[in-house]
Amino acid sequence: MATLQSFTDWIADYAGVVRDQADYLTDLDRAIGDADHGANMARGMGKVALLTEQEEFTAIDAYLKKVGMSLVSNVGGASGPLYGTFFLRMAGAFTGVEEAGVTEVAAGLRAGVEGILARGKAEVGDKTMYDAWAPALEAFDSAVGSGSDLAAALAAAAEAAAKGRDETEGLVARKGRASYLGERSRGHIDPGATSSTMLLESAARTLA
């Protein structure tokens, strides 16, 4: 079962990954975007990682809400609103939840991704972060349906996200700045799908 400590561990782990991989994320974004995804995410997650030092949290939903609000305020470009909305919507799914199992985490992830979709209006194949999230949710639900525990379901989701991320390399972007490049966007992995996969990989290491 995932507790509040599990969720703070998740965010701390992800902040470390983003810090270490900031240059890589920026290189991906340089090819098809504004060349700032890594820097923006590292700045925002650096702020988020300090939340537990600045405030004492007693509930999962309150913590995730603060994470979302901080990302909206501190991450530039489209990533701030998208990731911020993800965590804000996820927070709503954890109202009153003190310990989260597969059912609660499934609901939280789905609520978060629905928030991304509401804000970004993306579809599978648009070469966005949703190309990692869509197969991840499907894999998570399939694993749960097969009787997997939270750890196995998160591992399956992370693996599916990585496959979806890799498949964005062959896609032509239909959303965001990358869409302006048309066919020239093909041959590059989407940075948002990459950072989303990192988030799920961090979840697989920490939430269970």
Contacts in CASP RR format, 6 or more apart in sequence:
PFRMAT RR
TARGET T0000
AUTHOR 0000-0000-0000
METHOD contacts of the structure
MODEL  1
MATLQSFTDWIADYAGVVRDQADYLTDLDRAIGDADHGANMARGMGKVAL
LTEQEEFTAIDAYLKKVGMSLVSNVGGASGPLYGTFFLRMAGAFTGVEEA
GVTEVAAGLRAGVEGILARGKAEVGDKTMYDAWAPALEAFDSAVGSGSDL
AAALAAAAEAAAKGRDETEGLVARKGRASYLGERSRGHIDPGATSSTMLL
ESAARTLA
1 99 0 8 1.000
1 100 0 8 1.000
1 101 0 8 1.000
1 150 0 8 1.000
2 99 0 8 1.000
2 100 0 8 1.000
2 101 0 8 1.000
2 104 0 8 1.000
2 105 0 8 1.000
2 150 0 8 1.000
2 207 0 8 1.000
2 208 0 8 1.000
3 60 0 8 1.000
3 98 0 8 1.000
3 99 0 8 1.000
3 100 0 8 1.000
4 57 0 8 1.000
4 58 0 8 1.000
4 59 0 8 1.000
4 60 0 8 1.000
4 63 0 8 1.000
4 98 0 8 1.000
6 100 0 8 1.000
6 206 0 8 1.000
6 207 0 8 1.000
6 208 0 8 1.000
7 60 0 8 1.000
7 63 0 8 1.000
7 64 0 8 1.000
7 207 0 8 1.000
8 52 0 8 1.000
8 57 0 8 1.000
8 63 0 8 1.000
9 206 0 8 1.000
9 207 0 8 1.000
10 202 0 8 1.000
10 203 0 8 1.000
10 206 0 8 1.000
10 207 0 8 1.000
11 45 0 8 1.000
11 48 0 8 1.000
11 49 0 8 1.000
11 51 0 8 1.000
11 67 0 8 1.000
12 49 0 8 1.000
13 202 0 8 1.000
13 205 0 8 1.000
13 206 0 8 1.000
14 45 0 8 1.000
14 198 0 8 1.000
14 199 0 8 1.000
14 202 0 8 1.000
15 45 0 8 1.000
15 46 0 8 1.000
15 48 0 8 1.000
15 49 0 8 1.000
16 45 0 8 1.000
16 49 0 8 1.000
17 198 0 8 1.000
17 201 0 8 1.000
17 202 0 8 1.000
18 25 0 8 1.000
18 38 0 8 1.000
18 41 0 8 1.000
18 42 0 8 1.000
18 45 0 8 1.000
18 46 0 8 1.000
18 195 0 8 1.000
18 198 0 8 1.000
19 42 0 8 1.000
19 45 0 8 1.000
19 46 0 8 1.000
21 38 0 8 1.000
21 198 0 8 1.000
22 38 0 8 1.000
22 39 0 8 1.000
22 41 0 8 1.000
22 42 0 8 1.000
23 38 0 8 1.000
24 38 0 8 1.000
24 194 0 8 1.000
25 37 0 8 1.000
25 38 0 8 1.000
25 41 0 8 1.000
25 191 0 8 1.000
25 192 0 8 1.000
25 194 0 8 1.000
25 195 0 8 1.000
26 35 0 8 1.000
26 36 0 8 1.000
26 37 0 8 1.000
26 38 0 8 1.000
26 39 0 8 1.000
26 191 0 8 1.000
28 37 0 8 1.000
28 188 0 8 1.000
28 189 0 8 1.000
28 190 0 8 1.000
28 191 0 8 1.000
28 194 0 8 1.000
29 35 0 8 1.000
29 36 0 8 1.000
29 37 0 8 1.000
29 38 0 8 1.000
29 191 0 8 1.000
31 188 0 8 1.000
32 173 0 8 1.000
32 177 0 8 1.000
32 178 0 8 1.000
32 181 0 8 1.000
32 185 0 8 1.000
32 188 0 8 1.000
32 190 0 8 1.000
32 191 0 8 1.000
33 177 0 8 1.000
33 178 0 8 1.000
33 191 0 8 1.000
34 77 0 8 1.000
34 177 0 8 1.000
36 76 0 8 1.000
36 77 0 8 1.000
37 79 0 8 1.000
37 191 0 8 1.000
37 192 0 8 1.000
37 195 0 8 1.000
38 191 0 8 1.000
38 195 0 8 1.000
40 75 0 8 1.000
40 76 0 8 1.000
40 77 0 8 1.000
40 79 0 8 1.000
40 80 0 8 1.000
41 75 0 8 1.000
41 79 0 8 1.000
41 83 0 8 1.000
41 195 0 8 1.000
43 74 0 8 1.000
43 75 0 8 1.000
44 70 0 8 1.000
44 71 0 8 1.000
44 74 0 8 1.000
44 75 0 8 1.000
44 80 0 8 1.000
45 71 0 8 1.000
47 70 0 8 1.000
47 73 0 8 1.000
47 74 0 8 1.000
48 67 0 8 1.000
48 68 0 8 1.000
48 70 0 8 1.000
48 71 0 8 1.000
48 74 0 8 1.000
51 57 0 8 1.000
51 63 0 8 1.000
51 66 0 8 1.000
51 67 0 8 1.000
51 70 0 8 1.000
52 63 0 8 1.000
55 66 0 8 1.000
57 63 0 8 1.000
57 66 0 8 1.000
59 94 0 8 1.000
59 96 0 8 1.000
59 98 0 8 1.000
60 91 0 8 1.000
60 94 0 8 1.000
60 96 0 8 1.000
60 97 0 8 1.000
60 98 0 8 1.000
60 100 0 8 1.000
61 91 0 8 1.000
61 92 0 8 1.000
61 94 0 8 1.000
61 95 0 8 1.000
61 96 0 8 1.000
61 97 0 8 1.000
62 91 0 8 1.000
63 91 0 8 1.000
64 87 0 8 1.000
64 88 0 8 1.000
64 90 0 8 1.000
64 91 0 8 1.000
64 92 0 8 1.000
64 94 0 8 1.000
65 87 0 8 1.000
65 88 0 8 1.000
65 91 0 8 1.000
65 92 0 8 1.000
67 84 0 8 1.000
67 87 0 8 1.000
67 91 0 8 1.000
68 83 0 8 1.000
68 84 0 8 1.000
68 85 0 8 1.000
68 86 0 8 1.000
68 87 0 8 1.000
68 88 0 8 1.000
68 91 0 8 1.000
69 84 0 8 1.000
69 88 0 8 1.000
71 80 0 8 1.000
71 83 0 8 1.000
71 84 0 8 1.000
71 87 0 8 1.000
72 80 0 8 1.000
72 81 0 8 1.000
72 84 0 8 1.000
72 85 0 8 1.000
72 88 0 8 1.000
74 80 0 8 1.000
75 83 0 8 1.000
75 84 0 8 1.000
78 120 0 8 1.000
78 176 0 8 1.000
79 192 0 8 1.000
79 195 0 8 1.000
81 119 0 8 1.000
82 116 0 8 1.000
82 119 0 8 1.000
82 120 0 8 1.000
82 129 0 8 1.000
85 112 0 8 1.000
85 115 0 8 1.000
85 116 0 8 1.000
85 118 0 8 1.000
85 119 0 8 1.000
86 112 0 8 1.000
86 113 0 8 1.000
86 115 0 8 1.000
86 116 0 8 1.000
87 112 0 8 1.000
89 108 0 8 1.000
89 111 0 8 1.000
89 112 0 8 1.000
89 114 0 8 1.000
89 115 0 8 1.000
90 108 0 8 1.000
90 109 0 8 1.000
90 111 0 8 1.000
90 112 0 8 1.000
92 108 0 8 1.000
92 111 0 8 1.000
93 104 0 8 1.000
93 107 0 8 1.000
93 108 0 8 1.000
93 110 0 8 1.000
93 111 0 8 1.000
93 112 0 8 1.000
94 100 0 8 1.000
94 104 0 8 1.000
94 108 0 8 1.000
97 104 0 8 1.000
100 150 0 8 1.000
100 207 0 8 1.000
101 150 0 8 1.000
102 144 0 8 1.000
102 148 0 8 1.000
102 149 0 8 1.000
102 150 0 8 1.000
102 153 0 8 1.000
103 144 0 8 1.000
105 150 0 8 1.000
105 153 0 8 1.000
105 154 0 8 1.000
105 207 0 8 1.000
106 140 0 8 1.000
106 141 0 8 1.000
106 144 0 8 1.000
106 153 0 8 1.000
109 136 0 8 1.000
109 137 0 8 1.000
109 140 0 8 1.000
109 157 0 8 1.000
110 137 0 8 1.000
113 130 0 8 1.000
113 133 0 8 1.000
113 134 0 8 1.000
113 137 0 8 1.000
116 122 0 8 1.000
116 129 0 8 1.000
116 130 0 8 1.000
116 133 0 8 1.000
117 130 0 8 1.000
120 128 0 8 1.000
120 175 0 8 1.000
121 175 0 8 1.000
122 128 0 8 1.000
122 129 0 8 1.000
122 130 0 8 1.000
122 175 0 8 1.000
123 130 0 8 1.000
124 130 0 8 1.000
124 131 0 8 1.000
124 134 0 8 1.000
125 131 0 8 1.000
125 168 0 8 1.000
125 171 0 8 1.000
125 174 0 8 1.000
126 171 0 8 1.000
126 173 0 8 1.000
126 174 0 8 1.000
126 175 0 8 1.000
127 168 0 8 1.000
127 171 0 8 1.000
127 172 0 8 1.000
127 173 0 8 1.000
127 174 0 8 1.000
127 175 0 8 1.000
127 178 0 8 1.000
127 185 0 8 1.000
127 190 0 8 1.000
127 193 0 8 1.000
128 168 0 8 1.000
128 173 0 8 1.000
128 175 0 8 1.000
128 176 0 8 1.000
128 190 0 8 1.000
128 192 0 8 1.000
128 193 0 8 1.000
129 190 0 8 1.000
129 192 0 8 1.000
129 193 0 8 1.000
129 195 0 8 1.000
129 196 0 8 1.000
130 193 0 8 1.000
131 164 0 8 1.000
131 165 0 8 1.000
131 167 0 8 1.000
131 168 0 8 1.000
131 171 0 8 1.000
131 190 0 8 1.000
131 193 0 8 1.000
132 161 0 8 1.000
132 162 0 8 1.000
132 164 0 8 1.000
132 165 0 8 1.000
132 168 0 8 1.000
132 192 0 8 1.000
132 193 0 8 1.000
132 194 0 8 1.000
132 196 0 8 1.000
132 197 0 8 1.000
132 200 0 8 1.000
133 161 0 8 1.000
133 196 0 8 1.000
135 160 0 8 1.000
135 161 0 8 1.000
135 163 0 8 1.000
135 164 0 8 1.000
136 157 0 8 1.000
136 158 0 8 1.000
136 160 0 8 1.000
136 161 0 8 1.000
136 196 0 8 1.000
136 200 0 8 1.000
137 157 0 8 1.000
138 160 0 8 1.000
139 156 0 8 1.000
139 157 0 8 1.000
139 159 0 8 1.000
139 160 0 8 1.000
140 153 0 8 1.000
140 154 0 8 1.000
140 156 0 8 1.000
140 157 0 8 1.000
140 160 0 8 1.000
142 156 0 8 1.000
143 152 0 8 1.000
143 153 0 8 1.000
143 156 0 8 1.000
143 157 0 8 1.000
144 153 0 8 1.000
148 156 0 8 1.000
149 208 0 8 1.000
150 207 0 8 1.000
150 208 0 8 1.000
151 204 0 8 1.000
151 208 0 8 1.000
154 200 0 8 1.000
154 203 0 8 1.000
154 204 0 8 1.000
154 207 0 8 1.000
154 208 0 8 1.000
155 204 0 8 1.000
157 200 0 8 1.000
157 203 0 8 1.000
157 204 0 8 1.000
158 197 0 8 1.000
158 200 0 8 1.000
158 201 0 8 1.000
158 203 0 8 1.000
158 204 0 8 1.000
161 193 0 8 1.000
161 196 0 8 1.000
161 197 0 8 1.000
161 200 0 8 1.000
161 201 0 8 1.000
162 197 0 8 1.000
162 201 0 8 1.000
164 193 0 8 1.000
164 197 0 8 1.000
165 189 0 8 1.000
165 190 0 8 1.000
165 193 0 8 1.000
165 194 0 8 1.000
165 196 0 8 1.000
165 197 0 8 1.000
166 189 0 8 1.000
168 189 0 8 1.000
168 190 0 8 1.000
168 193 0 8 1.000
169 186 0 8 1.000
169 187 0 8 1.000
169 188 0 8 1.000
169 189 0 8 1.000
170 186 0 8 1.000
170 187 0 8 1.000
171 185 0 8 1.000
171 186 0 8 1.000
171 190 0 8 1.000
172 182 0 8 1.000
172 183 0 8 1.000
172 185 0 8 1.000
172 186 0 8 1.000
173 179 0 8 1.000
173 181 0 8 1.000
173 182 0 8 1.000
173 185 0 8 1.000
173 190 0 8 1.000
178 185 0 8 1.000
178 188 0 8 1.000
178 190 0 8 1.000
179 185 0 8 1.000
END
